[in-house]
């Protein structure tokens, strides 16, 4: 039994009730076999066992009061997974589905994603099973203040730097940082990223994950002698990642014909009008089916899965994990999809990933392709440390350079170990090599 198999079997026994975490481990660990074979010293140092265990997990109750004066209690977590190359870095997710398994899955992915940026940031993730949908600004403010009151002792600009994720946008980041300032009596903007421009945020951070995804996909297409110009795209989701992926895709000549939210999806054969989507989702926080009120020629379908039956050349899953399964993959393949770019965290199931690779579909894996958000968060940290603010042009210039480097490094790692152009394994290896080298150098 190989070293990797031993570690995986132990994980399955220990964490049998954490399926999402085990899924991430099963996707990542087998691809590391060639690295571990080349470095037998890593097994002697139990490096892989240390890599898959969080360095610290903080869990807490989050009591809060609604507008009627009634009290509620949610659960909160922060998974501080790996700090070998820098302070823990990763988003906070507020969603009813959040549990420790999902946060460990996201945190394990985050270690490699952050490493791929070549910036000094470790891996972490956190959040709560609180549902911000339907809550007033006052209720969300009180929840965020309570959440930070529980968390603030465990974070810091040189310790752990949270950011936003699903359910945590600019509004929530403002409330969280405001409470941190009150509790600590300090002005330390580097303790959290995704802040507003007026209090230490970075220009371009809002667009960064979506833009970075397209920078990566564009580089991948060019390297394979193809062009995005004239392509037809389907994008799941309608949050920041999906909206700004669509915006950059349109700038590159792509026609976006479908987008979705958690209730259903729209199809607009003339090309989705992003100004309408932004007004619905970013300004009014309403449902995407209201798109038809402004564009009556469009169509709306209940449910999310059917979006992958819409014919397209480019599919960008930007909603949530495991949203694109094997049957959806075959539907896309049957319609001649050319490329997949993962904008969400592991949105394609493992068998869907395998199907795309086997059928010659260009595949940009999440931990590489959606690293633009955390890369720009690290650039925000750098600006905070230097007490400087960069222009959008500076930020996007660095972001594009980082995403191109991630693509080249992942491809080089795959080829170095005889894996051809497999960017899934290449991204895992390139991210792991840097973390493993640091962990080994730092000792037990």
C-alpha positions in Angstrom: 0.0 0.0 0.0 1.5 3.4 -1.0 2.1 6.2 1.4 -0.8 8.2 -0.2 -3.2 5.3 0.1 -2.3 4.8 3.7 -3.0 8.4 4.6 -6.3 8.4 2.6 -7.5 5.2 4.3 -6.7 6.7 7.7 -8.6 9.9 6.8 -11.7 7.8 5.7 -11.7 6.0 9.0 -11.2 9.1 11.1 -13.5 11.5 9.2 -16.1 9.2 7.8 -18.8 11.8 8.5 -17.1 14.5 6.6 -17.8 13.7 2.9 -16.8 17.0 1.4 -13.4 17.0 3.2 -12.8 13.5 2.0 -13.7 14.5 -1.5 -11.1 17.2 -1.5 -8.5 14.8 -0.1 -9.3 12.1 -2.7 -8.9 14.7 -5.5 -5.6 16.2 -4.2 -3.6 13.4 -2.6 -3.3 10.8 -5.5 -1.9 13.5 -7.8 0.9 14.0 -5.3 2.3 10.5 -5.7 5.1 11.5 -8.0 6.3 14.3 -5.7 6.3 12.0 -2.7 8.1 9.3 -4.6 10.8 11.8 -5.5 11.1 13.0 -1.9 11.2 9.9 0.5 12.2 12.2 3.3 8.7 13.6 3.3 7.2 10.3 4.3 9.8 9.9 7.1 8.7 13.3 8.4 5.0 12.3 8.3 4.6 15.4 6.1 1.4 14.3 4.4 -0.3 13.4 7.6 0.5 16.9 8.9 -0.6 18.5 5.6 -4.1 17.0 5.8 -4.8 18.0 9.4 -5.6 21.6 10.3 -3.2 23.3 12.6 -6.1 24.7 14.6 -9.9 24.7 14.4 -11.9 27.3 16.3 -15.6 26.7 16.8 -18.1 28.8 18.7 -21.8 29.8 19.2 -22.9 33.0 17.6 -26.0 34.5 19.4 -27.8 37.4 17.8 -31.0 39.3 18.0 -33.5 39.9 15.1 -35.5 43.0 14.5 -38.4 41.7 16.6 -36.2 41.3 19.7 -36.1 37.5 19.4 -32.8 35.7 20.0 -31.2 33.1 17.8 -28.0 31.0 17.9 -25.9 29.9 15.0 -22.7 28.0 14.8 -19.4 29.5 13.7 -16.0 28.1 12.7 -12.5 29.1 11.6 -10.3 26.4 10.2 -6.7 27.5 10.4 -5.2 24.9 8.1 -1.6 25.6 7.2 0.7 28.5 7.9 3.9 27.2 6.4 4.3 30.0 3.9 2.4 32.8 5.5 -0.6 33.7 7.8 -3.7 31.8 7.3 -5.8 33.3 4.5 -9.2 32.4 3.3 -12.8 33.6 3.1 -15.8 33.5 5.5 -18.9 31.8 4.2 -22.4 32.5 5.6 -24.8 29.9 4.3 -27.2 27.3 5.9 -25.1 24.5 4.3 -21.9 25.4 6.1 -20.5 22.8 8.4 -17.0 21.7 9.5 -16.6 19.2 6.6 -17.3 21.9 4.0 -14.9 24.3 5.6 -12.1 21.7 5.8 -12.7 20.9 2.2 -12.4 24.5 1.2 -9.5 25.1 3.6 -7.5 22.2 2.1 -8.1 23.5 -1.4 -7.1 27.0 -0.2 -3.7 25.9 1.0 -2.7 25.0 -2.6 -4.6 27.8 -4.2 -2.8 30.4 -2.1 0.6 28.7 -2.7 0.0 28.8 -6.4 -0.1 32.7 -6.3 3.5 32.6 -5.2 2.5 35.2 -2.5 3.3 34.6 1.2 -0.2 33.4 2.4 -1.1 30.2 4.1 -4.5 28.4 3.9 -7.6 28.8 6.0 -11.4 29.0 5.8 -14.3 29.9 8.1 -18.0 30.8 8.3 -21.3 30.1 9.8 -24.6 28.3 9.1 -26.3 31.7 9.3 -28.5 32.5 6.3 -28.2 36.2 5.3 -31.1 35.9 2.7 -34.2 37.8 3.8 -32.4 39.4 6.7 -32.4 43.2 7.3 -29.2 45.3 7.3 -29.7 45.6 11.1 -30.0 41.8 11.6 -26.9 41.2 9.5 -25.0 43.9 11.3 -25.8 42.4 14.7 -24.9 38.9 13.5 -21.6 40.1 12.1 -20.7 41.9 15.3 -21.5 38.8 17.4 -19.5 36.6 15.0 -16.4 38.9 15.2 -16.7 39.1 19.0 -16.3 35.3 19.1 -13.5 35.3 16.4 -11.3 38.4 17.0 -8.9 36.8 19.5 -7.9 34.2 16.9 -7.1 36.5 13.9 -4.6 39.2 13.1 -2.7 40.7 10.2 0.3 38.4 10.8 -1.8 35.5 12.1 -5.0 34.9 10.1 -6.6 37.2 7.6 -10.2 36.4 6.7 -12.1 37.7 3.6 -15.5 37.3 2.0 -17.1 34.3 0.3 -20.7 33.2 -0.3 -23.0 35.3 1.8 -20.2 37.6 2.9 -19.7 40.7 0.7 -18.7 44.3 1.2 -21.5 45.0 3.6 -20.6 42.1 5.9 -16.9 42.8 5.7 -17.5 46.4 6.8 -19.5 45.2 9.8 -16.9 42.6 10.7 -14.0 45.0 10.5 -15.9 47.7 12.4 -16.4 45.3 15.3 -12.8 44.2 15.2 -11.7 47.9 15.5 -14.1 48.4 18.5 -12.9 45.3 20.3 -9.2 45.9 19.8 -9.0 49.7 19.8 -6.6 49.5 16.9 -6.6 50.5 13.2 -5.3 47.4 11.5 -6.8 47.2 8.1 -4.6 44.2 7.2 -6.6 41.9 9.5 -9.3 41.4 6.9 -9.6 41.8 3.1 -12.4 42.7 0.7 -12.8 46.1 2.5 -14.4 49.2 1.1 -12.0 51.6 -0.7 -12.6 54.3 1.9 -11.2 52.2 4.8 -8.3 50.2 3.3 -9.7 48.1 0.5 -8.0 47.6 -2.9 -9.3 48.8 -6.2 -10.2 45.8 -8.4 -10.8 43.4 -5.5 -14.5 43.1 -6.4 -13.8 42.1 -10.0 -10.6 40.0 -9.2 -11.9 36.4 -9.0 -14.1 36.7 -12.2 -11.4 38.7 -14.1 -8.7 36.3 -13.0 -10.7 33.3 -14.2 -10.9 34.8 -17.7 -7.2 35.8 -17.6 -6.4 32.1 -16.9 -8.8 30.7 -19.4 -7.6 33.1 -22.1 -4.0 32.0 -21.5 -5.0 28.4 -21.6 -6.9 28.9 -24.9 -4.0 30.9 -26.5 -1.5 28.2 -25.5 -3.7 25.6 -27.3 -4.1 27.7 -30.5 -7.7 28.9 -29.7 -9.4 32.2 -29.1 -12.2 33.2 -26.9 -13.5 35.8 -29.4 -16.8 34.7 -30.9 -17.4 31.9 -28.3 -20.7 31.2 -26.7 -20.6 30.9 -22.9 -22.8 29.6 -20.1 -22.0 30.9 -16.6 -23.7 29.5 -13.4 -24.2 31.8 -10.5 -24.9 35.6 -10.4 -22.7 36.8 -7.5 -19.5 38.7 -7.8 -17.5 35.9 -9.4 -20.1 35.1 -12.1 -20.9 38.7 -12.9 -17.3 39.8 -13.3 -16.4 36.7 -15.2 -19.2 37.5 -17.6 -18.0 41.1 -17.8 -14.4 40.2 -18.7 -15.7 37.4 -21.0 -17.8 40.0 -22.9 -14.8 42.3 -23.2 -12.9 39.4 -24.8 -15.6 38.8 -27.4 -17.6 36.1 -25.7 -21.4 36.0 -25.9 -22.8 35.0 -22.5 -26.2 33.4 -23.1 -27.1 31.9 -19.6 -26.7 32.8 -15.9 -28.3 31.4 -12.8 -29.0 31.8 -9.1 -30.1 29.2 -6.5 -33.7 29.2 -7.8 -33.2 28.9 -11.5 -31.5 30.2 -14.7 -32.1 32.6 -17.5 -31.3 32.1 -21.2 -30.9 35.1 -23.4 -29.9 34.2 -27.0 -29.0 37.8 -27.7 -26.4 37.9 -25.0 -27.1 38.5 -21.3 -27.4 42.2 -20.4 -25.1 42.5 -17.4 -26.4 45.9 -16.4 -29.7 44.3 -15.7 -28.2 41.4 -13.8 -26.1 43.8 -11.7 -29.1 45.9 -10.8 -31.1 42.8 -9.8 -28.3 41.0 -7.9 -26.0 43.6 -6.6 -28.3 46.6 -6.0 -31.6 44.9 -5.1 -30.5 41.5 -4.0 -33.5 40.0 -5.9 -34.0 36.8 -7.8 -32.6 36.4 -11.3 -36.0 35.5 -12.8 -36.8 39.3 -12.6 -34.4 39.6 -15.6 -37.5 38.8 -17.8 -39.2 42.0 -16.6 -36.5 44.0 -18.3 -35.7 41.6 -21.2 -39.0 39.8 -22.0 -37.5 38.0 -24.9 -35.3 35.9 -22.5 -36.4 32.6 -21.0 -36.4 31.5 -17.3 -36.3 27.9 -16.0 -36.8 26.7 -12.5 -33.9 24.7 -11.0 -30.2 25.1 -11.6 -29.0 21.9 -13.1 -30.6 22.4 -16.5 -28.2 25.3 -17.3 -25.6 22.8 -18.4 -28.0 21.6 -21.2 -27.7 25.0 -22.9 -25.4 24.6 -25.9 -22.1 26.5 -25.4 -18.4 26.5 -26.3 -17.3 27.7 -22.9 -18.8 26.7 -19.5 -17.9 28.6 -16.4 -19.3 27.1 -13.2 -19.2 30.0 -10.7 -21.9 29.1 -8.2 -20.9 26.4 -5.6 -19.2 23.1 -5.0 -20.4 19.9 -6.9 -22.9 21.8 -9.0 -21.7 20.1 -12.3 -22.0 16.3 -12.1 -21.3 13.6 -14.6 -24.6 13.8 -16.5 -24.1 17.5 -16.9 -20.6 17.0 -18.1 -21.9 14.6 -20.8 -24.5 17.1 -21.8 -21.9 19.7 -22.3 -19.6 17.3 -24.2 -22.5 16.3 -26.5 -22.9 19.9 -27.4 -19.2 20.3 -28.3 -18.0 22.3 -25.3 -14.4 23.4 -25.9 -13.3 24.6 -22.4 -14.3 24.5 -18.8 -13.2 27.2 -16.3 -14.0 26.6 -12.7 -14.9 29.9 -11.0 -16.4 28.4 -7.8 -14.5 26.1 -5.4 -14.5 22.5 -6.9 -17.8 23.0 -8.8 -17.2 19.9 -10.9 -17.5 16.5 -9.3 -14.5 14.2 -9.6 -16.2 12.0 -12.3 -17.2 15.1 -14.2 -13.6 16.3 -14.2 -12.4 12.9 -15.4 -14.9 12.9 -18.3 -13.8 16.3 -19.5 -10.1 15.3 -19.5 -10.9 12.0 -21.3 -12.9 13.8 -24.0 -10.1 16.3 -24.7 -12.0 19.3 -23.2 -9.6 22.1 -22.0 -10.1 22.2 -18.2 -9.0 25.0 -15.9 -9.2 23.7 -12.3 -10.6 25.9 -9.5 -7.6 26.1 -7.3 -5.6 27.6 -10.2 -8.3 29.4 -12.2 -10.1 31.1 -9.4 -7.0 32.2 -7.4 -7.4 35.7 -8.7 -9.5 36.7 -5.7 -7.1 35.6 -3.0 -4.2 36.9 -5.0 -5.7 40.4 -5.0 -6.5 40.0 -1.3 -2.8 39.4 -0.8 -2.2 42.6 -2.8 -4.6 44.4 -0.6 -2.6 43.2 2.5 0.5 44.5 0.8 -1.0 47.9 0.3 -2.3 48.0 3.9 1.2 47.1 5.2 2.8 49.9 3.1 0.0 52.4 3.8 -0.4 52.8 0.1 -3.2 52.5 -2.5 -2.6 51.3 -6.0 -4.5 52.2 -9.1 -6.8 49.7 -10.8 -4.4 49.5 -13.7 -1.6 48.4 -11.3 -3.8 45.8 -9.6 -5.1 44.3 -12.8 -1.6 44.3 -14.3 -0.3 42.3 -11.4 -3.4 40.1 -11.4 -3.0 39.2 -15.0 0.7 38.5 -14.5 -0.1 36.2 -11.5 -2.8 34.3 -13.3 -0.5 33.7 -16.3 2.3 32.5 -14.0 -0.1 30.1 -12.3 -1.1 28.6 -15.6 2.6 28.2 -16.7 3.7 26.8 -13.3 0.8 24.3 -13.2 1.5 23.2 -16.8 5.3 22.9 -16.1 4.7 20.8 -13.0 2.5 18.4 -14.9 5.0 18.0 -17.7 7.9 17.7 -15.2 6.3 14.5 -13.8 5.2 13.1 -17.1 1.5 14.0 -16.8 1.2 15.8 -20.1 -0.9 18.9 -20.1 -3.1 17.8 -17.1 -3.7 21.1 -15.3 -5.7 19.4 -12.5 -2.7 17.4 -11.3 -0.2 20.1 -12.3 -1.9 22.7 -10.1 -2.0 20.3 -7.2 1.7 19.5 -7.6 2.9 23.1 -8.1 1.0 24.2 -5.1 2.0 21.3 -2.9 5.7 21.5 -3.8 6.1 25.0 -2.3 4.2 24.2 0.9 5.9 20.8 1.4 9.4 22.4 1.0 8.5 25.1 3.6 7.0 22.5 6.0 10.0 20.3 5.8 12.5 23.2 6.2 10.6 24.5 9.3 10.9 21.1 11.1 8.4 19.2 13.2 
